[in-house]
Amino acid sequence: MSATDSIQAYEDNAGGVYLQHGTDSTAWFLGPVTPDLNGKFDEDASAWHAGDWEPGEPNGQEPTDSLDGLEHIATWTPGDGVRIVHSPSGDPIAGGGGQAYLGISDDV
């Protein structure tokens, strides 16, 4: 699996989520996680990979060229699906917004 096949999810300290495709330098701010984004990471990532959807300004997403201050919370690949990033203690790195977007709860 090449890095260009992956979709990375990031979260800012306010709970907003971002997506980055492969090794692209641009990440897309999807916004704060609202109910319509709950549990959507797997669906969004697979659709972006397949070319059925992509973030863009006409859809309300904003591009950013810097990942500074963002926490990498998960990676999606066609072969493995969603792989959530965990801290050394085993807890998900994602905060509340990121966990909602990934479709996990605080007890994962």
N, C-alpha and C positions, 0 to 999 in steps of 0.2 A: 504494500500500500504506500503510495507516495504521499508526501506532505500536501500536495495540491488537492488530494481527495478529501482532506479533513476540513471540518468546520469547528472553530473554537468559540466557546462562549466565555464572556468576561462579565464582571460586575463591578460597578463603581461603589464608593462608600455610601451612597444614598440609595442603593438597591436597584439602580438602573442597569439594564443588560445590553450587551453589545455582541455582535457576531462578526467573525472574520473567516473568510474562505481561504483555505490553504495558506500559501505564503504571501497573499496580497498584503500590501502595506496599509490598506484602508480597512478599518473596522467600522461597523455600522451600529449606531446607537438606536436601539429599538424603543427605548423609553423606560419609564418606570413600569413595573409589572402590574398590569391591570388584569381583571378576571379573564379577559379574552386571550391573554398570553399564558395563563396557568397551564403548565405541562406541555407547552408547545415546542420546546427545543428539538426533540427528536423529529417531529413533523416538519418544522422549519428547515432543519439541517438537511434532511433527506430530500426535501423539495428543492432546496437551493442546489444541492449536488446534482440532482436529476435535470435541472434547468426548468423546473415547473414554477419556480418562484425565486425572487431575489429581492433583497432589501433595496430601497431607493427613495430618493427625496419625494417623488410623487405619491408614495405610500406612507409618508410621514416619518421615515427613518432619516437620520442625519449621519453623514460620513465624518470620521475622525481619523487623522493620520498618526495619532499617538496612543499608545497603550499605557502610557505613564499613569500611575495611580489606579490602574484597573487590576483586578484579581482574576487570574485564569481559573474558571470554575468547572469546565468540562470540555471534552473533545468528542466529536462525532466522526466516525468513519463508516464507509459502507460495509466493511466486514465485521466490525465490532459494535456498531451502534454507539450508544452514549456511554462514555467513560467519565465518571464524576471524579473530580480531584478531591482528595481527602488530606487532612492535616496529619502530622505524625501520630496524633492521638486517635485517628480513625474517623473523626468528624468531617463532614463535608466542609470545604473551604467556603462555599457559597453562603451568603447571608440570606435574609428573608426573601428579598426579591428574586435572587438567583435560584434559591431552592424552589420557589413557586414556579419559575419558568422551567426549571429542570423536572418538575413534577415529583419532588421529594419533600418529605416532611422533616421536622427537627429531629425526629427519632431515628433517622437513617444512619 
